[in-house]
């Protein structure tokens, strides 16, 4: 039976992207467990895993895992700190290929995106040839493998891309959507997190087929709007369009201290250094923001966020720091040591739209100075020039 593809949605997901890039540049690491993330420091490291290759995953290592636990699970792995600019370059190669296939691309991350290929089937002859051609061009351009899922809706395409990793191609025709979904564990459905799973598990529901037997009103009574969402996901009902990339909604940086900190002078200096990083990213992107955010996590892992919205958009280090420092004062009397700090800016707008009034001439001078700093850092590295206070803000190692 010939399938009637009213919509053709592809989900492209690179395989262990950061680790794959590292292996590409270091062929001698292939076939060995490789973990990209913070320095494990012999099992005493404080950060997390960014990506683990498939050899490391066999030992239970996975993304977002504390690096100390990853080291305990696989101490013989190769541990590499992330090289962000390198990954960005390979991401640009990836998206250059995707743009050749469709103008409707919705990036989900640096290495993952939806494509709407509706109406292009005649160009390839079949959906399978479409998927294989995309995978081949990605490999030709980057030297890396991608897994691709093809389905009539976004949620099913996303599940499908993860079905035969690595280097997989999984096609779910319109007539086979329910057959594909029914045997899957409910955790595969988009939107079913741990809390939702726990409630459903207590009801004896573990598969999509079992979930489909639960009436909509029961799910809505237990989960509210989320109940209606998972009701539809279990049936492959997803009308969401592939939406081209939206404007970035926020820019932020955070740091986890090597040792929990009670030195509030150092803590303020660290907030300054984070403000400097955020400001630099805003300027490089040609944007500014009206809301400044502070994130603080204490030694007991309790985390707080505070924010303040301004009447003008900012992108200067001292403007961002001034607000973040004020927000930090609320916590200075706390007897608990600080584990993590973060600074962010949201409610972004194009810098061209930010009108500096005449009395802000001093800001214009500061902006020019910081732009020169940005250019020097881009050319010679972050450490070549920075505000004097940022030098004080580097956490002392124990």
Residue pairs with C-beta under 8 A, 6 or more apart in sequence:
1 175
3 127
3 173
3 174
3 175
4 174
5 118
5 121
5 127
5 152
5 173
5 174
6 118
6 152
6 174
7 116
7 118
7 152
7 153
8 116
8 117
8 118
8 120
8 121
8 127
8 130
8 150
8 152
9 114
9 115
9 116
9 117
9 118
9 150
9 151
9 152
9 153
9 154
9 157
9 242
10 114
10 115
10 117
10 130
10 131
10 134
10 148
10 149
10 150
10 157
11 112
11 113
11 114
11 115
11 148
11 149
11 150
11 151
11 154
11 157
11 158
11 160
11 161
12 94
12 98
12 112
12 113
12 114
12 115
12 134
12 138
12 146
12 147
12 148
12 161
13 111
13 112
13 146
13 147
13 148
13 149
13 161
13 162
13 165
14 20
14 94
14 111
14 112
14 138
14 144
14 145
14 146
14 147
15 54
15 144
15 145
15 146
15 147
15 165
15 166
15 167
16 51
16 52
16 53
16 54
16 166
17 51
17 87
17 90
17 110
17 111
17 144
18 36
18 50
18 51
18 82
18 87
19 34
19 35
19 36
19 51
19 52
19 53
19 56
20 53
20 144
20 145
21 83
21 86
21 87
21 90
21 144
22 29
22 34
22 36
22 80
22 83
23 29
23 30
23 34
23 53
24 143
24 144
25 86
29 78
31 55
32 55
32 77
32 78
33 52
33 53
33 55
33 56
33 58
33 59
33 61
33 74
33 76
33 77
33 78
34 52
34 53
34 55
34 56
34 77
34 78
34 80
35 49
35 51
35 52
35 53
35 56
35 61
35 67
35 70
35 74
35 77
35 78
35 79
35 80
36 49
36 50
36 51
36 52
36 80
36 81
36 82
37 47
37 48
37 49
37 50
37 51
37 67
37 70
37 79
37 80
37 81
37 82
38 45
38 46
38 47
38 48
38 49
38 67
38 81
39 45
39 47
39 67
39 79
39 81
40 67
40 68
40 70
40 71
40 79
42 71
43 68
43 71
43 72
43 75
44 68
45 67
45 68
45 71
46 67
46 68
46 256
46 257
46 258
47 66
47 67
47 256
48 63
48 64
48 65
48 66
48 67
49 61
49 62
49 63
49 64
49 65
49 66
49 67
49 70
50 63
50 82
51 63
52 61
52 62
52 63
52 70
52 77
54 166
56 70
56 74
56 77
59 73
59 74
59 77
60 73
60 74
61 70
61 73
61 74
61 77
67 79
70 77
71 77
71 79
87 110
87 111
88 110
90 142
90 144
91 110
91 111
93 141
93 142
94 111
94 138
94 141
94 142
94 144
94 146
95 105
95 107
95 113
96 141
97 134
97 137
97 138
97 141
97 142
98 105
98 113
98 115
98 134
99 105
100 137
101 115
101 117
101 120
101 134
101 137
102 115
102 116
102 117
102 120
103 244
104 115
104 116
104 242
104 244
105 113
105 114
105 115
105 242
105 244
105 245
106 113
106 114
106 115
106 242
106 243
106 244
106 245
107 113
107 245
108 114
114 154
114 157
114 158
114 242
115 134
115 242
116 241
116 242
117 130
120 130
121 127
121 130
123 130
124 130
124 133
127 150
127 171
127 173
128 169
128 171
130 150
131 148
131 150
131 169
131 171
132 169
134 146
134 148
135 145
135 146
135 148
135 167
135 169
138 144
138 145
138 146
139 145
139 146
145 166
145 167
146 167
147 161
147 162
147 164
147 165
147 166
147 167
147 168
147 169
147 170
148 161
148 168
148 169
148 170
149 156
149 157
149 158
149 159
149 160
149 161
149 162
149 163
149 170
149 171
149 172
150 157
150 160
150 169
150 170
150 171
150 172
151 157
151 159
151 160
151 171
151 172
151 177
151 236
152 172
152 173
152 174
152 177
152 236
153 177
153 236
153 237
153 238
153 239
153 240
154 238
154 240
154 242
155 189
155 190
155 233
155 236
155 238
155 240
156 172
156 177
156 180
156 181
156 236
156 238
157 172
158 190
159 180
159 181
159 184
159 188
159 189
159 190
160 170
160 171
160 172
160 180
161 168
161 170
163 170
164 170
172 180
177 236
178 235
178 236
181 208
181 234
181 235
181 236
182 207
182 208
182 209
182 212
183 207
183 208
183 209
184 207
184 208
185 206
185 207
185 208
186 192
186 197
186 200
186 205
186 206
186 207
186 208
186 210
186 211
186 230
186 234
187 197
188 208
189 208
189 211
189 230
189 233
189 234
190 233
191 226
191 229
191 230
191 233
192 200
192 230
192 233
196 223
196 226
196 230
199 222
199 223
200 206
200 211
203 214
204 210
205 211
205 214
208 234
211 230
211 234
212 234
212 235
214 231
216 227
216 228
216 231
218 227
219 227
219 228
219 230
219 231
220 227
220 228
220 231
221 227
223 230
232 238
247 348
248 285
248 287
248 348
249 346
249 348
250 289
250 293
250 344
250 345
250 346
250 348
251 278
251 281
251 282
251 285
251 287
251 289
251 344
251 345
251 346
251 348
252 278
252 293
252 295
252 342
252 343
252 344
252 345
253 274
253 277
253 278
253 281
253 342
253 343
253 344
254 274
254 295
254 340
254 341
254 342
254 343
255 270
255 274
255 340
255 341
255 342
255 395
256 339
256 340
257 270
257 338
257 339
257 340
257 341
257 395
258 395
258 397
258 398
259 395
259 397
259 398
260 298
260 299
260 337
260 338
260 339
261 267
261 270
261 337
261 338
261 339
261 395
262 337
262 338
264 332
266 392
266 393
266 395
266 396
267 328
267 338
267 341
268 325
268 328
269 389
269 390
269 392
269 393
270 341
270 393
270 394
270 395
271 294
271 321
271 324
271 325
271 328
271 341
271 343
271 393
272 317
272 321
272 325
272 387
272 389
272 390
272 393
273 389
273 390
273 393
273 394
274 324
274 341
274 342
274 343
275 317
275 318
275 320
275 321
275 324
275 343
276 317
276 321
276 386
276 387
276 390
277 343
278 320
278 343
278 344
278 345
279 315
279 316
279 317
279 319
279 320
279 370
280 317
280 370
280 373
280 374
280 377
282 288
282 289
282 315
282 345
282 348
283 315
283 351
283 367
283 370
283 371
283 374
284 374
284 378
286 350
286 351
286 352
287 315
287 348
287 349
287 350
287 351
288 313
288 314
288 315
288 345
288 348
288 349
288 351
288 354
289 313
289 314
289 315
289 345
289 346
289 347
289 348
289 349
290 309
290 310
290 311
290 312
290 313
290 314
290 346
290 347
290 349
291 307
291 308
291 309
291 310
291 345
291 346
291 347
292 307
292 308
292 310
292 314
292 320
292 323
292 324
292 327
292 343
292 344
292 345
293 305
293 306
293 307
293 324
293 342
293 343
293 344
293 345
293 346
294 305
294 306
294 307
294 324
294 327
294 328
294 341
294 342
294 343
295 303
295 304
295 305
295 340
295 341
295 342
295 343
295 344
296 303
296 304
296 305
296 328
296 331
296 338
296 340
296 341
296 342
297 303
297 304
297 338
297 339
297 340
297 341
298 334
298 336
298 337
298 338
298 339
299 336
299 337
299 338
299 339
300 336
301 339
302 336
303 340
304 331
306 327
306 330
307 327
307 346
308 323
308 326
308 327
309 347
310 323
312 354
313 347
313 348
313 349
313 351
313 354
314 320
314 345
315 345
315 351
315 367
316 363
316 366
316 367
316 370
317 370
317 387
318 366
320 343
320 345
324 343
331 338
356 363
356 364
373 385
373 386
376 384
376 385
377 384
377 385
377 386
